Amino acid sequence: MRIVSAPGQLDRQPRAVAIGTFDGVHRGHRSTVQAAIDTGLAPTVITFDPHPRIALGNHVELISTLERRLELLGEAGVEATLIASFTPELMSLEPEVFAERYLRGIGVEAVAAGENFRFGARRRGALTMLERLGFEILEVEMVPGVSSSAIRQALQEGDVCGAAAMLGRPYELDGIVVAGDQRGGTLGYPTANLALDPHSVCPRYGIYAGAALDHRAALSIGTNPHYGGTERRIEPYLLDFEGDLYGKRLVVEVWERLRNEMVFDSEEDLVAQIGRDVEATRAATRP
């Protein structure tokens, strides 16, 4: 998939475009993208970075990083994605100017977007305006009950299976492996310490089963209360894995919530419970 940051970087050709933030690229988003693909025109996405609500000063916990969003769009069959910087200049564009520059300028003939999509100065632009301007508005098959906000809520409640049902795949933690306490190695279960983007949503604290790098992963999310921790740590233990992950990007699928964080009577009890968590991880099923 070709990735550009300005309309002038794309050749003008007959295109069907899906427009939206597409945080999470969930089942509803993929339905929008599929509507563009099904036209037979060059399937193209216009997405925004940063998230418009973040750019406007609101707190938003993102389901996917921009890098992962682009990977998922490419896997869905999108040929080109234009990342429009959500700046004051973009927000101040009159809707007609946006349509000419970002749509007609790259050859767009058909548009797919959510029914509440708004664009341009004072959010005056809508799909009805694009239709009046001569663009075909594609019918998007609705996916009831699926939304980014509902996925965030499910994750905050620890319902990773519910989130996976809305996403159409397991939720993923996407970050960089950084130095941690290195306590896991002394217990016989060396973990990676995953640093997330500060805007990323994090599931409810607890112990989870998942996978990364084609290995099962037992995952601790929380503050390590047994050791009196206060800082959030995300620590996957990749079963049967050997290698150095420091400084590398790691994407961890989260499959199943196993239990709450706990304080144990002894370190021996902690190690025994980790062993049970590992066995539960081996038995877990990908949602």
PERAPE-V184414 format. One line per field, one symbol per residue. phi: phi as a letter, one per 30 degrees, with the letter a starting at -180 (. if undefined). psi: psi as a letter, one per 20 degrees, with the letter a starting at -180 (. if undefined). A space follows every 50 residues. Layout:
# PERAPE-V184414
phi: ???
psi: ???
This chain:
# PERAPE-V184414
phi: .dbbbaeddcddadbccccldhdjhdddddddddeddddidddbccbbbd eeddddjcdbcddbddededddddddjddbbccdddceddddddeddedd dccddcjdcbbbaddcdbaiehhddbdddddddjddcddcddceicaddd dededdcidddddddddiaddbcbacdbdbdhddddcjbdccccccedcd dbdeelcbcaaahibdbdbcblchdecidbcdbcbdcddicblcceicdb ccdccadcaddbccdadddddddeedddddddcdcdd
psi: ppprjqhiipqoroqpppprhkohlahgghhghhhghihiropqporqpr phhghjjqppoqhqrgghghghgghijphqpooppnrhgghipqhhgggg gifhhjjphqpprqhjpqrrpkkhqrhhghghjjqpoqpppqnpjpqhhh ggggghijmhggghhhhjrqqppoapprpbikhhhhijmpqqoppqpiiq qprqqapqqbqqkkqqppppobjmhhjkqhppqonpoopkpproipiqpp oopogppgrrqqpqhrhghghghgghhghhhhiqpp.
